[in-house]
Amino acid sequence: MAITTLLRRTQSSQASWKRWQGSEEYLTSTAKFTFYIKSRDDDDNPPYVFEIWRKISEDSESNPESVKVAEVMTKQSGELNGELSTLYTAAKMNAFGISDLRNDLLGDLGQ
C-alpha cells in the first residue's frame, strides 16, 4: 500500500516533506505524484486526511497542474488511524528537519 511505502521512504530520509502554506498540513512529491496528509481537526491527532495527486502538466515548477486520484478520510476510530498517525508524525518531523529525535534529545541531555 502507498501509505506503508511512503512511511518507509520517510523514515529512511528518501522522502522530503514540507509544510503546506505554513499550516499543520504536509506534502511530499515524486516525479509524478504529490502526497498530502493532515489532521482533520488540526490537532495533530486522528482523524486524518491523506490524498494522492497525479501531476498532469509541468507548466511551472512552483505550481504544476494536478488531479486528485485518491483520498482517505478516517473517522475518530478508523482502522487506518494508526498507520496514518505514524506517517503524519514522521512527515512532521521530516518537515522540521528532525531526523532522530531520540538521539537529539539524549545528546542534548549529555547521555
N, C-alpha and C positions, 0 to 999 in steps of 0.2 A: 504494500500500500504506500502511496505517496507520503503520508504522514511519517511512517516509520523510516523510510529512506531519507526524507528531509531532516528528521531528527538526528540520524546517524551522521549525515553530512554537516549539520550544525555542530554537533559535539566534537567532530574531528576537524573543525575550522575550515571545511570545504565550502560552506555556505556563509555568506556575509549578509547579515541582517541590518536594516536601518529603521529608525523611527519614521513613521509616515506623517508628515505635516505637523511635527512636534507633539504628537499625541501618544497615547499608550497603545498604538497600533503599529505593527511591524511588518516589513516586507523584505523579500529577497527574490532575486531573479536568476534564471538560467538563460541560455541563448534564446529559447522560445517561450518560456513561461515566467510568470510572476506569481509568487505565493504570498498570501496576506493572512495575518492572524491578529485577533483582538479579543479581549474580554467583552462580552455583550453588554455588561453592566458597567464597564470602565472601572472595575475594581481589582484587576489582576487575578480574579478568581472565576470559576465556572459560573455561568455557561460561556461558551466561546463561539466565535465565527471564524471559519477557515475557508479561504477562497483560492481558487486557481484560475489565473487569467492567461490566455494564449495571445501572444503578440501576433498581430496580423500585418503590421507595417512598421517600418523604422524611419518615418519621416523626420523625426528628431530624437536624439538620444535621451533628452530630458523629458519627452512626452510621447513615447511610442503609442500607437493605436493598438488597443487590446479588446478582447471579448472574454467575458466570464464563461468558463467551461465547467466549473464545479463549485459548489458551495455546501458547506456543512455548518449547520447551526444547531448546537446542542441545547438541551434543556438543563435545568439545575442539576439533575441527577443522570444525565445522559451517559451512555456506555462509552463514548469516546472522550469524555472529560479527562480521564487520567492521562491518556496519550497526548491530548491537546494541551493539557496543563504543563506537561513536561516539555513539549515543543515551545509553548508560549514562554516559559521561564528561560529556556535555552536561547530563544530568539532575543529576548530582552537583554540577557547577559551579554550576548554577542553584539547587540546594537550599542551597548555601553562600553564595549571593549574589555569585558571581564571574562577571561578565558578559564581561569582556575581559581574560583572563589575560595575554596578550602585552603590552598597553599598561600594565596594572597593574605588571607586572614591570619593563618598561623605564622607566616613570615613577619607580618606586622606586629604580632604579639611576641615575637622573639622565640618562636618554637621551631 
